[in-house]
């Protein structure tokens, strides 16, 4: 099976689209690169944030589902999503988050990299990690955060698992990640898998057999997507997944990438997504995220969809 090149995107659930916009653009300084709807639930927003272009490895997306129960944290889920910032930027972020009345903590350093952890308004667990990997990413220079401190993309996700071996076998085998030689000294239950040297190249697996089963809801991660270059590589990957006994979905056209889905042995929903065509396929780079975009099959229902969606005050840039 071809080696994946790291994380493509992470999709979570939020309870309020406007609060989500204000937090991820206004507080974290990300760019809204696409405003669309959930293709399977077209009366709910699907918000995409990333760097200027929404490059793979930088994109955090949200299904905006109001009225549902909040997520219950535990195992069998992506327990934390970590962003990469330049080495030396964490002191600025501590001051910045404090100024926004956002509480943060400092978990033990992981493999020599400093971490801060905090939550968004729905309770989604977020981390910012100062790392040399950030050097491969690009700051959104027109955002709310000064470019020298700005988020460059993902550092990693942490999967909370009841066990460890089967998820580790998939990541370190078929998916082509390399296993770090030793667990974190201060978190011996945490195991690291890496690919490449750039953004989005890390998956941590935290073995938490005594944690409760997580439940899906606002403040939880719905799925995590990994990168392949193109459709041919994705097709080869799907064939190998099926041979290995995984129940992989057919290829689905998500307008900005093509996707397949399957559940890893620990229960987390994985997606394999193509790098192309990208977010500029239906609007210019300068206008990314500036108006509601619908897939062709839903365009004829635009009036009904727009009437049902709550109004949003979009970022000015």
JOSULPE-V626825 format. One record per pair of residues at least 24 apart in sequence whose C-alpha atoms are under 6 Angstrom apart, sorted by the first residue. I is the first residue (numbers start at 1). J is the second residue. If there is no record, write none. Layout:
BEGIN
i-><I I>
j-><J J>
END
This chain:
BEGIN
i-><1 1 3 3 4 4 5 6 6 6 6 7 7 7 7 7 8 8 8 8 8 9 9 9 9 10 10 10 11 11 11 11 11 11 12 12 12 12 13 13 13 13 13 14 14 14 15 15 15 15 17 18 26 29 29 29 32 33 33 34 35 35 36 36 36 43 51 52 57 57 57 58 58 69 70 70 71 71 71 71 71 71 72 72 73 74 74 74 74 75 75 75 75 75 76 76 76 76 76 77 77 77 78 78 78 79 79 79 80 80 80 80 81 81 82 82 82 82 82 82 82 83 83 83 83 84 84 84 84 84 84 84 84 85 85 85 85 86 86 86 87 87 89 122 122 123 124 124 133 133 133 136 153 154 154 155 155 156 156 156 157 158 158 159 159 160 161 161 161 162 162 162 163 164 166 167 223 223 224 225 225 225 226 227 227 228 229 229 230>
j-><174 237 175 176 227 228 227 200 201 226 227 57 200 225 226 227 56 57 225 226 227 57 59 60 225 60 224 225 60 61 62 221 222 223 62 220 221 222 62 63 218 219 220 64 218 219 64 65 66 218 64 312 144 143 144 145 289 288 289 289 289 292 292 293 294 305 140 140 153 154 200 153 154 217 217 218 215 216 217 218 219 220 214 215 214 211 212 213 214 160 161 211 213 214 160 161 266 267 268 159 160 268 158 159 221 158 159 160 125 126 157 158 126 157 126 127 128 154 155 156 157 128 153 154 155 128 129 134 151 152 153 154 155 130 134 151 152 130 131 134 130 131 149 218 219 219 219 220 197 198 199 198 199 199 200 199 200 200 202 203 203 204 205 205 206 206 207 208 266 207 208 209 207 207 265 265 269 270 270 270 271 272 272 273 274 274 274 275 274>
END
